[in-house]
Amino acid sequence: MTDKAAVDLTGAAKTMLTTLYLKSLDAQFDEPVLGDTFARDAVGRLDFDWSDLKVTAKWAPIVTVRTALYDMWAREFLAAHPEATVIHIGCGLDARVFRLDPGPEVRWFDCDFPDVIALREQIYPTRPDYELIKTSATDPSWLEKIPTDKPVLFLAEGISMYLTQDEGTALLRRVVDRFDSGEIQIDFYNWLAIKTQKMHMLNRRSGSTLHWAVNDPADVLDEVPGLRSVDDTTLFDAPTFDRVRGSFRTAGAVTRAMPAARKSLQYHRFAF
Ligand SMILES: C[S@@+](CC[C@H](N)C(=O)[O-])C[C@H]1O[C@@H](n2cnc3c(N)ncnc32)[C@H](O)[C@@H]1O
């Protein structure tokens, strides 16, 4: 018998085990990129054979550089808007709400598939003004229940690639239509990353399929009226990449010389 939470996930939902595990490995580095002790503790609460993921600590920056950047951007948004609504889709078991620990005027929604949220309920505590939403983000109805009285931060980390372009752009349009003002902070794979998806170790073992490629902020601006680009960068150009040490840092220097590979993992920030 074990009192750990049992894990039974497949496809896109399973991918959040890899991101969680890589964050937990990073938290054990002497010089972590993210230093997420919530991830480290969450891994210990799950009944799962982590060796099954076939990932090692050297791959941690592929996730932690991104997560640390979105933490930074989210903190900037919340500093400018202490009264805000945060909608965090495809949250998986990411502990952003605990890492950022937002102020009392912030209302926070974490959204993912029902199986993922059920696991989340078992391993993380609740907190005031914090709600879990069990739904596919592509279902048009759930967003209509979110209050519109405050500026919104719509944060989508590691989910866009599991949506089709039509699903993704329809979702972003619904956000811009529903809320008066806010930011969309979202990452994308470019055409090369989507085309070579079978080669990606992080995706391959989950059995999921990647769809939506974005090559430039203009791809999104053309499809979602009302947005303007605030910032965009890539895995290898993000300010948080400066925290990376070892062989992954060297890989970054090599990849920056190859334009399509350099832009394969893109981090975007839009306002409306
Ligand atoms: C790669 S994981 C990223 C998890 C988390 N954002 C992180 O960075 O650790 C992808 C997450 O997106 C979720 N996801 C994929 N498609 C979704 C959809 N249509 N609606 C809600 N969540 C979805 C998966 O269940 C999974 O938790």
PDBQT file of the ligand as one rigid body, heavy atoms in Angstrom, charges set to zero:
ROOT
HETATM    1  C1  LIG A 301       3.535  20.103 -21.573  1.00  0.00    +0.000 C 
HETATM    2  S1  LIG A 301       2.300  20.099 -20.324  1.00  0.00    +0.000 S 
HETATM    3  C2  LIG A 301       2.607  21.680 -19.593  1.00  0.00    +0.000 C 
HETATM    4  C3  LIG A 301       2.107  21.762 -18.192  1.00  0.00    +0.000 C 
HETATM    5  C4  LIG A 301       2.468  23.058 -17.467  1.00  0.00    +0.000 C 
HETATM    6  N1  LIG A 301       1.987  24.220 -18.152  1.00  0.00    +0.000 N 
HETATM    7  C5  LIG A 301       3.963  23.138 -17.308  1.00  0.00    +0.000 C 
HETATM    8  O1  LIG A 301       4.598  23.954 -17.997  1.00  0.00    +0.000 OA
HETATM    9  O2  LIG A 301       4.486  22.369 -16.499  1.00  0.00    +0.000 OA
HETATM   10  C6  LIG A 301       0.806  20.392 -21.269  1.00  0.00    +0.000 C 
HETATM   11  C7  LIG A 301      -0.426  20.565 -20.443  1.00  0.00    +0.000 C 
HETATM   12  O3  LIG A 301      -1.474  21.084 -21.277  1.00  0.00    +0.000 OA
HETATM   13  C8  LIG A 301      -2.646  20.385 -20.971  1.00  0.00    +0.000 C 
HETATM   14  N2  LIG A 301      -3.552  20.442 -22.110  1.00  0.00    +0.000 N 
HETATM   15  C9  LIG A 301      -3.324  20.025 -23.369  1.00  0.00    +0.000 A 
HETATM   16  N3  LIG A 301      -4.403  20.252 -24.139  1.00  0.00    +0.000 NA
HETATM   17  C10 LIG A 301      -5.325  20.846 -23.334  1.00  0.00    +0.000 A 
HETATM   18  C11 LIG A 301      -6.647  21.308 -23.536  1.00  0.00    +0.000 A 
HETATM   19  N4  LIG A 301      -7.242  21.233 -24.716  1.00  0.00    +0.000 N 
HETATM   20  N5  LIG A 301      -7.289  21.851 -22.483  1.00  0.00    +0.000 NA
HETATM   21  C12 LIG A 301      -6.710  21.945 -21.255  1.00  0.00    +0.000 A 
HETATM   22  N6  LIG A 301      -5.456  21.523 -21.015  1.00  0.00    +0.000 NA
HETATM   23  C13 LIG A 301      -4.785  20.959 -22.041  1.00  0.00    +0.000 A 
HETATM   24  C14 LIG A 301      -2.189  18.977 -20.648  1.00  0.00    +0.000 C 
HETATM   25  O4  LIG A 301      -3.161  18.237 -19.924  1.00  0.00    +0.000 OA
HETATM   26  C15 LIG A 301      -0.929  19.261 -19.845  1.00  0.00    +0.000 C 
HETATM   27  O5  LIG A 301      -1.198  19.434 -18.473  1.00  0.00    +0.000 OA
ENDROOT
TORSDOF 0
